[in-house]
Amino acid sequence: MHFWSTLWLTAGRIDYSREWGGWYRMAKFELGPDKSEIYFESFYFIISRFSGAGFGNIAPSTNFEFFWGAMIDLTGSSLFMVIFVDFVVELAMRDMKKFKSMN
């Protein structure tokens, strides 16, 4: 999560030079919050995107941010799928062992 949070924070800082966009500017971070507040805002965004909720209070607004948002979504859905499939396979294997022991 830290890796993705720092990538999202970097995406906001790269697009910071534009006056009209970037989540970093939209969150009014140019007014001088401390670094931990900026990091936790980025971490919150990553958690909400990985979980699939995507609350929308932090949203990408530039092409670069949309690209990273899509990469985050793909990674989060892939991780969810891997965890879910592993869980289902474990349940199936447990049932197969139970069935073999009955015969």
DADA-V426173 format. One record per residue. RES is the residue in one small letter. BURIAL is I if it has 16 or more other ideal C-beta (glycine too) atoms within 10 Angstrom, else O. Layout:
# DADA-V426173
res=RES burial=BURIAL
res=RES burial=BURIAL
This chain:
# DADA-V426173
res=m burial=O
res=h burial=O
res=f burial=O
res=w burial=I
res=s burial=I
res=t burial=O
res=l burial=O
res=w burial=I
res=l burial=I
res=t burial=O
res=a burial=I
res=g burial=I
res=r burial=O
res=i burial=O
res=d burial=I
res=y burial=O
res=s burial=O
res=r burial=O
res=e burial=O
res=w burial=O
res=g burial=I
res=g burial=I
res=w burial=I
res=y burial=I
res=r burial=I
res=m burial=O
res=a burial=I
res=k burial=O
res=f burial=I
res=e burial=O
res=l burial=O
res=g burial=O
res=p burial=O
res=d burial=O
res=k burial=O
res=s burial=O
res=e burial=O
res=i burial=I
res=y burial=O
res=f burial=O
res=e burial=I
res=s burial=I
res=f burial=I
res=y burial=O
res=f burial=I
res=i burial=I
res=i burial=O
res=s burial=I
res=r burial=I
res=f burial=I
res=s burial=O
res=g burial=O
res=a burial=O
res=g burial=I
res=f burial=O
res=g burial=O
res=n burial=O
res=i burial=I
res=a burial=O
res=p burial=I
res=s burial=I
res=t burial=I
res=n burial=O
res=f burial=I
res=e burial=I
res=f burial=O
res=f burial=O
res=w burial=I
res=g burial=I
res=a burial=O
res=m burial=O
res=i burial=I
res=d burial=O
res=l burial=O
res=t burial=O
res=g burial=I
res=s burial=O
res=s burial=O
res=l burial=O
res=f burial=O
res=m burial=O
res=v burial=O
res=i burial=O
res=f burial=O
res=v burial=O
res=d burial=O
res=f burial=O
res=v burial=O
res=v burial=O
res=e burial=O
res=l burial=O
res=a burial=O
res=m burial=O
res=r burial=O
res=d burial=O
res=m burial=O
res=k burial=O
res=k burial=O
res=f burial=O
res=k burial=O
res=s burial=O
res=m burial=O
res=n burial=O
